[in-house]
Amino acid sequence: MFAVEVCPLPTTGGATGVAVAALFLLVLGVIVARWTRASAGRVSFVAVVPLLLLGIGAVSAQSSSTSCDSSSVTTTSTTLAPLNQNLILEIDTSFATLGTDLVYELGLFGDVDVRVDWGDGSPDDDVSVAGPFAHTYATSGQYTITVSGSLTGLGGNASPLSGAEYLTAVTSFGDLGIESLAYAFYGSENLVNVPAVLPATVTDMSAMFRDASSFDQSLSSWDTANVTNMGMMFYYAFSFDQSLSSWDTTTVTDMSAMFYYASSFDQSLGAWDIGLVDNMGSMLDNSALSVANYDATLIGWEDGPKQNNVTLGALGLSFSSLGSDARLSLNCFSYWQFSGDSPAFVPSSIDGAQIVPMGC
């Protein structure tokens, strides 16, 4: 923390002008005094005294007016949060199945030029080839893995990496240039903490928390303005139920299966800008959105920018008459299709004949 003391500067044409005039009068008084001493005697000296006094007084006034006293000090305090340049992972190999080797695979993809400290006292590894990079621990315990250098992709692919269940926390994403976190924590069933800041370089978060069944941390501080892919991000993330209304989704195109079987997730997504999203297949299937939050989601999306000809997967969700109006508008005017949702209200009837919401 540091403090900055700020004093007001003289304004042009005001205090500065007074200072110049004072200096001029003072110099003039001295010159005239020296001249009169040699030529005119005491009478001329008496005439010069006012000039000297005026000059000295003006300089004194200017000095006091520009002094920095405690009442005019502006103090600004700024706390600079330290930024760790490295990617830091916390693992606990005691989660290993009894009798298995303590192998942890680190998913390094894209452009790779890193040094890995595995945290167990073994020599660091220099890695410049993309792909899962495995390390075997001799004893069970907790370890801190530190990755330094440059890296564009942290993650995996269609199956969890070995030892994914060991990961308990990511304390820093670092400043490595990571662009993709696709499948980064796939199968990390014991992950509970990630950094509060997402690197601005990240564009792909697809399947990031897939099967991360214990994860339920707030991500509201993440700046997702550059992310284009969120497909399967919380796929089978059974515990996750945090508001994401603050996320910037203006560049996202894919939200397919994003909350598929995220069976605790009950939040409105109506504040999202979905103007570029063209894939919402299975997006909300078997999530836990209440009638009120599903209504709010439909109403918000109907009122904002959106693509035409989108199919929204909402298997198991229900909407009220309020949500029904927004849903009908999306269907009729934006040509949306809906898969698996149903009305939560009992349609009114006349003479025993049910009246269902009308088509377009």
KOLGU-811617 format. One record per atom (N, C-alpha, C, O): residue in one letter; x, y, z. Coordinates in steps of 0.05 Angstrom, whole numbers, plus 5000, padded with zeros to 4 digits. Layout:
BEGIN
aXYZ ...
***
This chain:
BEGIN
m501749765000 m500050005000 m501850255000 m503850255013 f501050454985 f502550704985 f500750934985 f498450914976 a501651164996 a500051414997 a501251624980 a503751654979 v499651774966 v500551984949 v499552244959 v497052274962 e501252444966 e500452704975 e500252894951 e502152934937 v497853004947 v497453174924 v496853454933 v494953504949 c498453654925 c497953934931 c496954084907 c497754024884 p495154274910 p494054414887 p496154594874 p497754724888 l496254584848 l498154744833 l496955024827 l494455054826 p498655234824 p497655504817 p496155494791 p496955344772 t493955634789 t492455644764 t493655854746 t494556064755 t493555814720 t494755994700 t493156254700 t490656254699 g494556474702 g493256734701 g492356834728 g491457054731 g492456664749 g491556744776 g493956774794 g495356984793 a494556574811 a496756594829 a499456614815 a501256754824 t499656494791 t502156514776 t502656804767 t504856894768 g500556934759 g500757214751 g501657394774 g503257574770 v500657344798 v501357494821 v504357454827 v505757644834 a505257204824 a508057144830 a509957294811 a511957404819 v509257304785 v510857444765 v510957734771 v513057864770 a508557854777 a508458144783 a510058214808 a511358414808 a509858034828 a511358084853 a514358094848 a515758264858 l515257894833 l518057874827 l519058114811 l521258224816 f517358204792 f518058434776 f518258684794 f520158844790 l516358734812 l516458964829 l518858954848 l520159164853 l519458714858 l521758694876 l524358764862 l526058914872 v524758654838 v527158714822 v527259014815 v529359144817 l524959114806 l524859394799 l525559574823 l526959774820 g524559504846 g525059664870 g528059664876 g529159874884 v529359434874 v532259424879 v533759594860 v535559744868 i533059574834 i534459734813 i534160034818 i536060184817 v531660114824 v531060394828 v532560494853 v533560714854 a532560324874 a533860394899 a536860454895 a537960644905 r538160274880 r540960304875 r541460564858 r543460704863 w539660614840 w540060854824 w539661114839 w541161304837 t537561114856 t537061354872 t539061404893 t539661634900 r540261194903 r542361224924 r544661384912 r545961554925 a545161334886 a547461474874 a546661754865 a548461924861 s544161814861 s543462064848 s541662244863 s542062484863 a539662134877 a537562314888 a537462324918 a536162494929 g538862144933 g538962164962 g536462064975 g535161884964 r535862174999 r533762055016 r530962085005 r529361905009 v530462304991 v527662344981 v526862114962 v524762004965 s528762054943 s528161834924 s527961564938 s526361404930 f529561524959 f529461274973 f526761234986 f525661014986 v525761444998 v523061425010 v520961354989 v519061204995 a521261454966 a519261384945 a519461094936 a517460984927 v521860974939 v522260704930 v521260494951 v520560274944 v521260584976 v520560394998 v517860244992 v517760004996 p515760384984 p513260244978 p513560024957 p512359814959 l515260074937 l515659864917 l516959624929 l516159394923 l518959664946 l520359434959 l518359284977 l518259034976 l516859424993 l514959295011 l512759144995 l512058925003 l511859264974 l509759134958 l510858874945 l509458674945 g513358884935 g514558644923 g514858424943 g514158194938 i516058494967 i516558294988 i513958174998 i513657935002 g511858355001 g509258255011 g507958074991 g506757874999 a508158124965 a506857964945 a508157684943 a506757484941 v510857684945 v512357434945 v511557264969 v511157024966 s511357394993 s510657245017 s507857125014 s507356905022 a505957285003 a503157195000 a503056964981 a501656764986 q504656974959 q504656754940 q505756504952 q504756284948 s507856534969 s509156304981 s507156165000 s506955915000 s505656325016 s503856205035 s501456085021 s500355885030 s500556204998 s498256094984 s498755834970 s496855674965 t501355774963 t501955534949 t503055324967 t503755104958 s503255384993 s504255175012 s502154955015 s499855005010 c503154725021 c501354495023 c500754435052 c502354295065 d498554525063 d497854465090 d496054215092 d495154115071 s495654125116 s494253875120 s491353885111 s490253685104 s490154125111 s487354145103 s486954125073 s484754065064 s489154165057 s488854155028 s490153905016 s490353894991 v490953715032 v492253475022 v490253275015 v488353205030 t490553164991 t488852934982 t490552684984 t492652674970 t489752494999 t491252255003 t489852024989 t487551964995 t491251894971 t490151664956 t491651414964 t494051394961 s490151224974 s491350964982 s490550754962 s488150724956 t492450604952 t491950394933 t493250134942 t495650134948 t491649924942 t492849664948 t493249504923 t491449454908 l495749434918 l496449284894 l496548984901 l498248894917 a494748834889 a494648544894 a496848414879 a497248464855 p498448244892 p500648114878 p499547914857 p497547774862 l500747914834 l499947744812 l502047524809 l504347574802 n501147274813 n502947044810 n503046984780 n500946934768 q505446974769 q505746924740 q505446634733 q505346564709 n505346454752 n505346164747 n502646044750 n500946144765 l502245824737 l499945654741 l500445474765 l502545344766 i498645474785 i499145324810 i496745144816 i494545244818 l497244894818 l495244694824 l495844554851 l498144504858 e493744494866 e494044344891 e492744074887 e490444054878 i494243864892 i493243594889 i493543434916 i495243504932 d491843234919 d492043064943 d491742774933 d489642684926 t494042634932 t494042364922 t492842154940 t492641924934 s491942244964 s490642054982 s487841974972 s486641794982 f486942124952 f484342044939 f484641814920 f482741724908 a487041714917 a487541494898 a486141234908 a485841194932 t485241074889 t484140814896 t486340634907 t488640634897 l485740494928 l487740324942 l489040134922 l487739994907 g491740134923 g493239954907 g494040054879 g495439914865 t493240294872 t493940414846 t496340584848 t497040684869 d497740614825 d500140794825 d499141074827 d497041154818 l500741244840 l500141524845 l500941694821 l502941844823 v499541664799 v500241804774 v498342044770 v495942014772 y499542274764 y497942504758 y498742604730 y501142654725 e496742634713 e497242734686 e496543034684 e494343114692 l498343184674 l497943474670 l497343514641 l498943454623 g494943624635 g494143664607 g495343924596 g494244144600 l497443904581 l498744134568 l498344114538 l499343934525 f496944314527 f496144294499 f496744564485 f497344764497 g496544554458 g497044794443 g500044844441 g501544664437 d500845094443 d503645164443 d504745144472 d503745274490 v506644964475 v507644894502 v510644954504 v512244864488 d511345114524 d514145154531 d514245224560 d514345464568 v514245024577 v513945064606 v515944904622 v517144714612 r516244984646 r517744834666 r515844754688 r514244924698 v515844504696 v513944394716 v515444314741 v517244144741 d514644434763 d515644344790 d513344184802 d511244284808 w513843924806 w511743744816 w511243764846 w509343634856 g512943904860 g512443954888 g513343724907 g512743734931 d514743524897 d515543304913 d518543284916 d519643084926 g520043494908 g522843484910 g524343364887 g526743364886 s522843244868 s524043134844 s524943354825 s524043584827 p526843304807 p527743504788 p525443624771 p523643474764 d525643884766 d523544004748 d523743884720 d525843784712 d521443884707 d521343784679 d520844024661 d519144184665 d522444034639 d522044224618 d520444084596 d521243884585 v518144204590 v516244084571 v515844274547 v515144504551 s516144174523 s515744334499 s514044184478 s513744274456 v512843954487 v511243794469 v508343784480 v508043734504 a506343824464 a503643824473 a502743534479 a503643344468 g500843524498 g499743264506 g499743224536 g500943384550 p498343024546 p498442964574 p501242894583 p502642744570 f502143014605 f504842964615 f504542844643 f503542984661 a505442604647 a504942454671 a507342464691 a509642484682 h506642454716 h508642444737 h507642244758 h505342244765 t509542074768 t508841884789 t509941964816 t512342024818 y508241984836 y509042054863 y509741804879 y508441594876 a511841824895 a512841594910 a511041534934 a510641304942 t510041744946 t508441714970 t505841874968 t505642064953 s503841784983 s501341924983 s501542175000 s502842185021 g500142384991 g500242635006 g499242874989 g498142834967 q499643115000 q498743354986 q501243484973 q503343514986 y500843574948 y503043694933 y502143944918 y499743974911 t503944134915 t503444374899 t505044354873 t507444334873 i503544364851 i504844354824 i504944644813 i502944784812 t507344724805 t507744994795 t508744974766 t510744844760 v507345114748 v508045114720 v508745404711 v507145584715 s511145434700 s511945704691 s512745684662 s513345474651 g512645914649 g513345924620 g511046024604 g509646214611 s510545894581 s508345974563 s506745724555 s507845514550 l504045764554 l502245534549 l499645644539 l498545834550 t498645534517 t496045634506 t493645454513 t491345534511 g494145204521 g491945024528 g492444864552 g494344714554 l490544884572 l490644704596 l488044544595 l485844664597 g488244284594 g485844124593 g486243844584 g488443724589 g484243734572 g484343454563 g482743414539 g482643584521 n481443174537 n479843114514 n477342944522 n476143014542 a476742744508 a474242594512 a474142424537 a472042314543 s476342384550 s476342224575 s478042364596 s479942504589 p477342334622 p478942464643 p481842374643 p482442144636 l483642554651 l486442484653 l486942324678 l485342334697 s489042164678 s489742014702 s490142194726 s491642394724 g488942124748 g489342284773 g487642534774 g488042704791 a485642554756 a483942794756 a482642834783 a482043054792 e482042604797 e480742624823 e482542734845 e481542794866 y485142754840 y487042864860 y486843164862 y487443274883 l485943294841 l485943594841 l483943704861 l481543634859 t484843864879 t483043994899 t482744294895 t480744404903 a484744424884 a484644714880 a486544804859 a488644684854 v485845024846 v487645174828 v487845444841 v485845594841 t490145514851 t490545774865 t491345994847 t491246234854 s492345934822 s493146144803 s493046034775 s494145814770 f491846184756 f492046114728 f494546224716 f495446144694 g495846404730 g498346524721 g497946714697 g495746794691 d500246764684 d500246944661 d501846794639 d503846904629 l500846564632 l502246394613 l501246424584 l502446324565 g498946564581 g497746604555 g495646384548 g495146334525 i494446274569 i492446054565 i490046164549 i488846364557 e489446024527 e487146094511 e484845894514 e482545964511 s485545644519 s483545434522 s483645294549 s485745214558 l481345274562 l481045114586 l479044894581 l477744794599 a478844814556 a476944594549 a477744334563 a480044254562 y475844214577 y476243974592 y478343994614 y479443794623 a478844244622 a481044284641 a480744134667 a482644024678 f478244114677 f477743984703 f475843754700 f474343684719 y475843634677 y474043404671 y474743174691 y477043084692 g472743084706 g473042874724 g474442944751 g475042774767 s474843204755 s476043304780 s473943314802 s473043534809 e473143084811 e470943064830 e471443174857 e469543214873 n473943244864 n474643354890 n475543644888 n476443764907 l475243764864 l475944044861 l473844224874 l471444194870 v474844414891 v472944594905 v473744894901 v472045064906 n476244954893 n477045234891 n478545284865 n480145124856 v477845514852 v479345614829 v479745904833 v478546034850 p481546034817 p482146314820 p479746494815 p477946424799 a479746724828 a477546924825 a477847074799 a475947214791 v480147054786 v480647204761 v481147004738 v482846834740 l479647034717 l480046874693 l481847024673 l481347264669 p483946904662 p485647044643 p484047154620 p482247014609 a484647394612 a483247524590 a483647384564 a482247434544 t485747214562 t486447074538 t484646834532 t484646724510 v483046754552 v481446504549 v479046544531 v477546734534 t478846364511 t476546374492 t474846124493 t472546134484 d475945904503 d474545644503 d474345534531 d476345474544 m471845504541 m471445374567 m469645134565 m468345054584 s469545014542 s467744784538 s468644544556 s470944484558 a466644424568 a466944194586 a468944244608 a470144054619 m469344494615 m471344564635 m470944434662 m472844334674 f468444434672 f467844314697 f466144054694 f464643974712 r466443924672 r464943684667 r465643474688 r467943404693 d463543364701 d463843164722 d465443254746 d466443094762 a465743524749 a466943624774 a464743644795 a463643854800 s464143414806 s461643384821 s461543514848 s459443544860 s463843614858 s463843754884 s464044054882 s463844194901 f464444144858 f465044434854 f462544604857 f460544554844 d462744814874 d460544994878 d461545264887 d460545384906 q463545374874 q464745634881 q463545854863 q462945804840 s463246094875 s462346314859 s464346384837 s466746394842 l463346434813 l465046524791 l464146794780 l464746864757 s462746944797 s461547194787 s463547404780 s462947584765 s466047374790 s468047574783 s469547524757 s471247684749 w468947304745 w470347234720 w469547414697 w467147464693 d471447514682 d470847674658 d470947484634 d473147394625 t468647414623 t468447224602 t467947354575 t466847234556 a468747604572 a468047764548 a469247644523 a468147684501 n471447494525 n472647384501 n472047084496 n473046974477 v470446974513 v469846684510 v467746644489 v465746784487 t468246444471 t466346384449 t465046114453 t462846064442 n466145934469 n465045664472 n464745594502 n466645584517 m462145544509 m461545454537 m460045184536 m458945104556 g460145044514 g458744794511 g459644594532 g462044564537 m457744454545 m458344244565 m459944344589 m461144184603 m459944604594 m461644714615 m461144594642 m462944524657 f458544564650 f457744454676 f456344184673 f454644114689 y457044044652 y455843774647 y456343594671 y458543534678 y454143494682 y454243324706 y455843444729 y456943304746 a455843704731 a456943844755 a454743854776 a453344064779 f454343634790 f451943594807 f451543804828 f449343864836 s453743924839 s453544094862 s453344394855 s452644554872 f453944464830 f454244744824 f451544894823 f449644804810 d451345104839 d448945274840 d449645564848 d449045654870 q451045694829 q451845974834 q450846154812 q450546074789 s450246404819 s449246594800 s451446664779 s453746714787 l450646664754 l452546734732 l451446974717 l452247024694 s449547124729 s448147334715 s450047564706 s449447714688 s452347584720 s454247804713 s456047734690 s457547904681 w455947494680 w457747414658 w457147554632 w454847604625 d459247624618 d459047754592 d459147524571 d461147394567 t456847474558 t456647254539 t456247354510 t455247214493 t457047604505 t456547724479 t458047594456 t457247624433 t460147444462 t461647314440 t461247014439 t462446874422 v459646904457 v459146614458 v457346524436 v455346644430 t458146304423 t456546194401 t455445914409 t453345824398 d456745774427 d455945504434 d455445474463 d457245514480 m452845404471 m452145344498 m450845064500 m449345014519 s451344894481 s450144634480 s450844474505 s453244454512 a448844344517 a449244174541 a450744304563 a452144174579 m450644564565 m452144714584 m451544634613 m453344604630 f448944594619 f448044524646 f446744244646 f445044194662 y447544084628 y446343814625 y446743654651 y449043604660 y444543584664 y444643434689 y446243584711 y447343454728 a446343844709 a447344004732 a445044024751 a443644224753 s444643814766 s442043764780 s441643944805 s439543914818 s443444124811 s443044314833 s442744604822 s442044784837 f443244644797 f443344914786 f440545024783 f438944934766 d439945234798 d437345374797 d437745674798 d437345804818 q438545774775 q439046064772 q437946164746 q437846024726 s436946414746 s436046534721 s438446614704 s440446714713 l438146574678 l440146654658 l439046874640 l440146924618 g436846994648 g435547184631 g437047434625 g436547574606 a439147494641 a440747744637 a442847694616 a444147894607 w443247454607 w445347404587 w444647514559 w442347504551 d446747614546 d446447694518 d447147454501 d449447364500 i445047344488 i445447094472 i445347154442 i444546984426 g446047394435 g445747494408 g447247324387 g446547334364 l449447184395 l450947024376 l450646724380 l451746564365 v449146644401 v448946354407 v447146214387 v444846294384 d448246014373 d446645864354 d446345574361 d445045414347 n447445494384 n447245214392 n446545194422 n448245254439 m444045124428 m443045084455 m441944804459 m440444764478 g442644624442 g441644354445 g442344234472 g444744234479 s440444124486 s440743994512 s441944184533 s442844094554 m441844444528 m443144634546 m442244614575 m443844614593 l439544594579 l438544594606 l437244324614 l435844304634 d437844124599 d436543854604 d437143764632 d439443744640 n434943704647 n435143584674 n436843754693 n438043644711 s436944014688 s438044194708 s435844244729 s433744124727 a436344424748 a434444454770 a432944724769 a431944814789 l432844844745 l431545104744 l428645084753 l427044924743 s427945254772 s425145264782 s423445394760 s424345504740 v420845374764 v418945504746 v419545804744 v419645914722 a419945934767 a420546224767 a423046294752 a423146484737 n425146134755 n427746194742 n427646124712 n428946254696 y426145914705 y425845854677 y424246064663 y424846154641 d422046154677 d420446374666 d422246624661 d422146744640 a423846694682 a425546934680 a427546914658 a428247104644 t428546664654 t430446614632 t429146664605 t430346794588 l426846544601 l425446574575 l424646864570 l424946964548 i423647004591 i422847284588 i425247464581 i425047634563 g427447414594 g429847574588 g430947534560 g431747714547 w430947284552 w431947214525 w430047314503 w430947404482 e427447304508 e425547394489 e425747694485 e425347804463 d426547834506 d426748124505 d429448224494 d429648464488 g431448054493 g434148144485 g434948044457 g433347924443 p437448094450 p438447994424 p438647694423 p439247564444 k438147574400 k438147284398 k438347204369 k437747354351 q439046954365 q439146834338 q436446714331 q434946644349 n435846684306 n433546544297 n434146244294 n436446164293 n432046084294 n432245794288 n434045644308 n435645474301 v433745714334 v435145584355 v433345374368 v430945414371 t434545144375 t433044944391 t434144934419 t436544884423 l432444994438 l433244994466 l432544734480 l430144654481 g434544594490 g434044354505 g433344424534 g435044544548 a430944344543 a430044414570 a428544174582 a426444214595 l429543944578 l428243694587 l427743704617 l429643754633 g425243664625 g424543654654 g423843924666 g423043934689 l424044144651 l423444404662 l420444484656 l419244384637 s419444654673 s416644744670 s416545044670 s418145184683 f414545154656 f414145444655 f411245514663 f409445344660 s410945754673 s408245854681 s407045994657 s408146004635 s404746124663 s403446274641 s405146514633 s405046604610 l406746614652 l408546844645 l410646744625 l411146874604 g411946524632 g413946414614 g412846324588 g414146324567 s410246234588 s408946144564 s408746354543 s409146304519 d408246604551 d408046824532 d410746874518 d410846914494 a412846874534 a415546924523 a416346694505 a417446724483 r415746454513 r416346214498 r414846214471 r416046144450 l412346294472 l410746314447 l411946524428 l412046484404 s412746744439 s413946954422 s416546864409 s417046914386 l418246724425 l420746614414 l420146414391 l421546404371 n418046254395 n417346054375 n416246184350 n416946114327 c414546384354 c413146504331 c414846704315 c414646714290 f416346864329 f417747084316 f420747034312 f421947154294 s421946844327 s424746784324 s425146494315 s427346404311 y422946354312 y422846074301 y424445884319 y425745694309 w424345924345 w425645744364 w423945494367 w421545494364 q425345274373 q424045024381 q424844954409 q427045024418 f423144824424 f423644754451 f423344454455 f421544324445 s425344334469 s425444044472 s425243964501 s427044014517 g422943844508 g422743714534 g421443874556 g420943754578 d420844124553 d419544274574 d416444244573 d415444144553 s415044344593 s412144314594 s410944534612 s412344644629 p408344594608 p407144794625 p406744694654 p406144464658 a407244874673 a406844804701 a404044854710 a403244754731 f402545004695 f399845074703 f397844884689 f398444764669 v395444864701 v393244704689 v391744884670 v390645084678 p391844814644 p390444984624 p387445014631 p386244824641 s386345254627 s383545294632 s381845134613 s382845044592 s379345114619 s377544944602 s374845064600 s373945214618 i373545004579 i370745084575 i369144834568 i369644694549 d367144774585 d365444534581 d367144284580 d366644094565 g369244284597 g370944044599 g373044014578 g374743834579 a373044194558 a375144184537 a377444364545 a377144604549 q379844244547 q382144404554 q382944604533 q382844544509 i383844834542 i384845034524 i387845054528 i388745154549 v389344974509 v392244974511 v393245234497 v391845354482 p395645314504 p396745564491 p396545534460 p397345334448 m395645744448 m395245744419 m397945754405 m399945854415 g397945654381 g400345664364 g400545944351 g399046124357 c402545964334 c403046224321 c400746294302 c400846514289 
***
